[in-house]
Amino acid sequence: RCYVAWGPFKDAGTSALARILHLRDHDPEDVCMSAAERFESLDDGTMRADLDDIADRAGGSMAVLLPPDALIAAPAPSPEPPEHLHVRPFDGKIPRDWRVASFSRLTADRAETGTIPAEAGPDLPDRDGSAPGGVPPEEPAGIFAFPRGARAGTFFHDLLEHLDFTEADPEVRGRLIEEKLRRHGFGAEWRDVVGEAVGKVLAAPFGPNGGSPFSQIPLGDRLTEMEFHVPLKPLNPGRLADILGGAAGLPSSVPERIGRLQFDPVRGFLKGYMDLVFRAEGRFWLVDWKSNYLGDRVENYGPERLKEAMEEDLYVLQYLLYVTALDRWLARRVPGYDYETHFGGVCYVFLRGVDPRKGPDYGLYRTRPPRETVEALVRGLLE
């Protein structure tokens, strides 16, 4: 027996149950929006009628009950002898490989490096750990001295999620930084250091050819912490390596390392959180914030070192999975969608190393997977 609590609580209208319980006789193009609109229009009586209708069709295997009232005493036991019950035999098969997977779960065997928390699972956003390869200096200064680890990553993600990039008043930005520092357990003495680092990030161009800076992206053109679920075909490390083996632009070491991963065979759904998706210059862009420590100087965050970090931590696999999910999302929502026309690219921002005065490529890893690679991932991974 399974009890399911149901009602107009937070996010219920965009859940799978809203579609199943209240939109079952319709097949709209945008299921999420239609289910949310239908759910919003329901009053208690209509909601109960939908549930009663399903129960009537269930042939006695389902019942709709109101939550128990704690003020009503439990009824006295019946004097009648209990009915003799028989257990119905179960001859079905429960798939043991069906689950919700994520980048963190697929690469969890690398937790020993300290890059990804060992407890990271499919239900949590990816957050930065301590990247290997950087040796702490004796006396780091500025943003390089800011504490490292997953808590620092969570702080920066929270700050950038709520920051208006177009806000020009440094005092407004400073108050937000102070609030987030306090919330995540860091002292107010970091306000100016973080403010300077954030200012450099906002002044940096997100595109590969020195185009518009992040500071020109308004809130209305941004989606932050965008969560996704995409249906996943049966997958194991060898199959994932085979899919990427012929991908253009990927170093051969990446498929080889993916093939050595040790995640169990999985099928079901792939889940993830995109730090930032935004629209600019007529295209959509994907951004991931990284607080990883790679050294105590801006020069430690140059193009070659970033390329190494992307391969070491398998962030290459992360952005390929995310671009694949974003491609399918855009294909459903942008009229006449075409990857070459509408997708701008990927930008991984290593926050400690961004300094436009040193050059537009410090702290910024930019790429745009070839269409053929994305199409191969869509065919090979998604149901």
Secondary structure, DSSP 8 states (H G I E B T S, - for coil): ------SS-TTGGGSHHHHHHHSTT---SSHHHHHHHHHHT--HHHHHHHHHHHHHHTTTS--------TTS------SS---------------TTEEEE-HHHHTGGGGGGTSS-TT--TTS-------TT----SS--GGGGS--SHHHHHHHHHHHHH--TT---HHHHHHHHHHHHHHTT--GGGHHHHHHHHHHHHHSBSSTTS--BGGG--GGGEEEEEEEEEEEEEE-HHHHHHHHHT-TT--THHHHHHHT-----EEEEEEEEEEEEEEETTEEEEEEEE-----SSGGGGSHHHHHHHHHHTTHHHHHHHHHHHHHHHHHHHSTT--HHHHEEEEEEEEGGG--TTT-TTTTEEEE---HHHHHHHHHHHB-
